[in-house]
């Protein structure tokens, strides 16, 4: 009996060691090698994230609330410090708002790459650290051939998804706050500000563009297919 007890205790210790992430140290998100900084200003830090099948990130820490936008469907295991592992399946275009502080690692347990853009909202106060659920709200038609769907909101940022059909022009409107545009499809958008030459914005899926407050313009989709993108409006 004592021998069986000793064997069980050894097995428990072995299992615990296996479940711990390799190397127990925690790195800040900017030092995690799967996170690649693509834009930083006083409002945000945007990272392009890629985890190949059966790879995993280092254990890393998010000090600020963040928005993640999925670029490609995948199946991952999210290991949040102090919680049991959780398996999650995601689809391209999924949006998740997550509160800080949060320390975790992500394992790609599927057969497709896990790709997203993670946008940290700088200056947000530390809160519960509980992950936010993806927003599920109804699309709103804002003009013929244009739909805008709210995807989530916090005290600092409002997230929405816009789809513009080919050849459609969004009527003149003013952005009263600064915003980030994140492409979900190949974009070729023509922005026209009164009294200026038209500007064409071309972005591939996952690329971002920052716009300051006060922009008053029309937007035309010059792409052959629907233009689909997410915007983060900073309050």
Secondary structure, 3 states (H helix, E strand, C coil): CHHHHHHHHHHHHHHHHHHCCCCCCCEEHHHCCCEEEEEECCCEEEEEEEECCCCECCCEEECCCEEEEEEECEEEEEEECCCCCEEEEECCCCEEEECCCEEEEEEECCCCCEEEEEEEECCCCCCCCCECCCCCCCCEEEECCEEEEEEEECCCEEEEEEEECCCCEEEEEEECCCEEEEECCCEEEEEECCCCCCEEEEECCCCEEEECCCEEEEEEECCCCCEEEEEEEEC
